[in-house]
Every structure is written in structure tokens, then in C-alpha cells.
């Protein structure tokens, strides 16, 4: 499910989870096609750019596959 919204500078989008956790995303500026956002969320929420999140997921997969390889008994 997705949602596409149009917002102007100083306007926000608020997301609230079922347990009441609230995340607010505010447009603080637009310049030359770049949008600056301010994200206000509880400290328990990880906030990353998508490319950073992808790198973290890739590292986790490598660690898991390396751990699986290390526990495999080599053939004799």
C-alpha cells in the first residue's frame, strides 16, 4: 500500500502506529529539485536513507551466510 501526497514548505505528514507511535515528516525546504525533510520520531525508530538501509541489509546477509558457511563441516 502506498500514498502519494503533495506538500509545500512547512507542511507535514503525520503517521501514527496502532500502538500510538507517531512519526512526523515536515518539508523544510525545496531547492533545485532537492527536498529537505525534517523527521520527528521516537528514538526507537531507525531512520536511514534507502541506500544506507540497503547496505545494512546486504551486510546482514553476508554475516548470516558467512556464519552458515563457518558452521558447515567440510567434506573429508
Backbone as CSV, one residue per row, in Angstrom:
resi,resn,N_x,N_y,N_z,CA_x,CA_y,CA_z,C_x,C_y,C_z
1,UNK,0.842,-1.172,0.000,0.000,0.000,0.000,0.887,1.235,0.000
2,UNK,0.510,2.222,-0.737,1.291,3.442,-0.787,0.384,4.648,-0.871
3,UNK,0.982,5.799,-0.678,0.251,7.049,-0.703,1.155,8.117,-1.298
4,UNK,0.651,8.870,-2.253,1.401,9.965,-2.845,0.713,11.261,-2.438
5,UNK,1.470,12.172,-1.840,0.932,13.437,-1.374,1.722,14.600,-1.963
6,UNK,1.073,15.728,-2.084,1.765,16.959,-2.434,1.805,17.826,-1.182
7,UNK,2.991,18.282,-0.821,3.164,19.136,0.348,4.003,20.339,-0.065
8,UNK,3.790,21.437,0.587,4.590,22.632,0.367,5.506,22.838,1.564
9,UNK,6.468,23.736,1.416,7.382,24.036,2.511,6.599,24.366,3.780
10,UNK,7.056,23.803,4.889,6.475,23.945,6.228,5.224,23.091,6.438
11,UNK,4.793,22.315,5.446,3.684,21.392,5.644,4.224,20.026,6.040
12,UNK,3.405,19.254,6.750,3.840,17.975,7.308,2.907,16.845,6.929
13,UNK,3.414,15.639,7.149,2.645,14.404,7.080,2.869,13.710,8.411
14,UNK,1.812,13.210,9.033,1.917,12.539,10.323,1.472,11.096,10.165
15,UNK,2.283,10.170,10.673,1.948,8.743,10.661,1.889,8.271,12.110
16,UNK,0.836,7.539,12.439,0.674,7.027,13.792,0.415,5.524,13.712
17,UNK,1.183,4.750,14.482,1.011,3.303,14.504,-0.160,2.925,15.403
18,UNK,-0.548,1.668,15.337,-1.655,1.180,16.160,-1.374,1.358,17.650
19,UNK,-0.092,1.291,18.036,0.238,1.443,19.456,0.525,2.899,19.841
20,UNK,0.213,3.841,18.953,0.329,5.255,19.281,1.657,5.901,18.957
21,UNK,2.604,5.156,18.359,3.885,5.741,17.983,3.646,6.706,16.823
22,UNK,4.190,7.908,16.946,3.905,8.961,15.978,5.194,9.415,15.290
23,UNK,5.151,9.483,13.955,6.276,9.973,13.152,5.743,11.125,12.299
24,UNK,6.449,12.262,12.364,6.061,13.428,11.576,7.172,13.746,10.588
25,UNK,6.801,13.933,9.322,7.746,14.311,8.276,7.328,15.692,7.779
26,UNK,8.233,16.669,7.918,7.932,18.050,7.545,8.850,18.491,6.415
27,UNK,8.295,19.123,5.390,9.093,19.696,4.300,9.648,21.022,4.816
28,UNK,10.961,21.127,4.911,11.566,22.367,5.416,12.169,23.206,4.301
29,UNK,12.294,22.631,3.107,12.796,23.420,2.003,12.860,22.636,0.709
30,UNK,12.788,23.370,-0.392,12.933,22.793,-1.728,13.850,23.730,-2.503
31,UNK,14.928,23.169,-3.095,15.876,23.996,-3.839,16.470,23.169,-4.974
32,UNK,16.317,23.651,-6.204,16.864,22.961,-7.383,16.447,21.491,-7.454
33,UNK,15.205,21.201,-7.139,14.718,19.832,-7.228,15.053,18.959,-6.033
34,UNK,15.757,19.498,-5.059,16.075,18.755,-3.842,15.108,19.159,-2.733
35,UNK,14.608,18.164,-2.025,13.669,18.412,-0.943,14.376,18.151,0.380
36,UNK,14.273,19.087,1.297,14.836,18.904,2.645,13.695,18.548,3.580
37,UNK,13.877,17.452,4.311,12.841,16.958,5.212,13.335,16.979,6.644
38,UNK,12.431,17.248,7.566,12.705,17.085,8.993,11.823,15.941,9.458
39,UNK,12.427,14.922,10.050,11.686,13.750,10.513,11.738,13.728,12.029
40,UNK,10.579,13.737,12.646,10.471,13.694,14.100,9.853,12.353,14.468
41,UNK,10.637,11.518,15.164,10.177,10.171,15.512,10.776,9.769,16.857
42,UNK,10.162,8.809,17.524,10.741,8.302,18.775,12.140,7.727,18.518
43,UNK,12.986,7.751,19.528,14.361,7.262,19.373,14.413,5.766,19.058
44,UNK,13.337,5.051,19.296,13.312,3.614,18.994,13.119,3.344,17.501
45,UNK,12.836,4.373,16.714,12.621,4.215,15.281,13.927,4.486,14.547
46,UNK,14.408,3.509,13.777,15.592,3.697,12.950,15.196,4.489,11.709
47,UNK,15.960,5.539,11.399,15.699,6.353,10.216,16.967,6.355,9.374
48,UNK,16.875,5.825,8.167,18.018,5.752,7.257,17.579,6.127,5.847
49,UNK,18.522,6.659,5.073,18.287,6.803,3.640,18.197,5.395,3.059
50,UNK,17.472,5.232,1.951,17.256,3.893,1.388,18.561,3.205,1.029
51,UNK,19.536,3.945,0.488,20.801,3.303,0.111,21.581,2.823,1.338
52,UNK,21.444,3.514,2.459,22.085,3.063,3.705,21.375,1.818,4.218
53,UNK,20.062,1.828,4.177,19.286,0.661,4.620,19.621,-0.575,3.783
54,UNK,19.782,-0.385,2.471,20.151,-1.498,1.589,21.538,-2.026,1.929
55,UNK,22.485,-1.144,2.239,23.837,-1.572,2.610,23.813,-2.348,3.924
56,UNK,23.018,-1.903,4.874,22.891,-2.605,6.155,22.318,-4.006,5.927
57,UNK,21.264,-4.104,5.106,20.654,-5.406,4.813,21.650,-6.324,4.117
58,UNK,22.446,-5.787,3.186,23.460,-6.576,2.477,24.508,-7.101,3.457
59,UNK,24.959,-6.248,4.378,25.943,-6.683,5.375,25.372,-7.776,6.268
60,UNK,24.111,-7.634,6.663,23.482,-8.665,7.500,23.414,-9.996,6.765
61,UNK,23.059,-9.954,5.461,23.012,-11.197,4.679,24.387,-11.830,4.589
62,UNK,25.436,-11.014,4.409,26.794,-11.543,4.315,27.230,-12.178,5.628
63,UNK,26.879,-11.559,6.743,27.227,-12.115,8.054,26.519,-13.448,8.255
64,UNK,25.229,-13.500,7.920,24.456,-14.733,8.092,25.010,-15.827,7.191
65,UNK,25.298,-15.513,5.917,25.814,-16.544,5.012,27.223,-16.965,5.423
66,UNK,28.013,-16.042,5.942,29.354,-16.388,6.439,29.284,-17.267,7.668
67,UNK,28.337,-16.982,8.559,28.156,-17.797,9.760,27.680,-19.192,9.379
68,UNK,26.798,-19.279,8.385,26.307,-20.588,7.939,27.447,-21.388,7.328
69,UNK,28.307,-20.725,6.553,29.443,-21.409,5.933,30.435,-21.881,6.996
70,UNK,30.606,-21.095,8.043,31.552,-21.444,9.093,31.063,-22.645,9.922
71,UNK,29.761,-22.848,9.995,29.240,-23.965,10.784,29.103,-25.234,9.969
72,UNK,29.313,-25.152,8.679,29.226,-26.329,7.817,30.507,-27.144,7.947
73,UNK,30.381,-28.430,8.145,31.544,-29.315,8.268,32.110,-29.578,6.870
74,UNK,33.402,-29.323,6.660,33.988,-29.564,5.345,34.018,-31.063,5.038
75,UNK,33.900,-31.438,3.769,33.947,-32.864,3.401,35.315,-33.469,3.677
76,UNK,35.345,-34.753,4.001,36.616,-35.441,4.286,36.979,-36.363,3.183
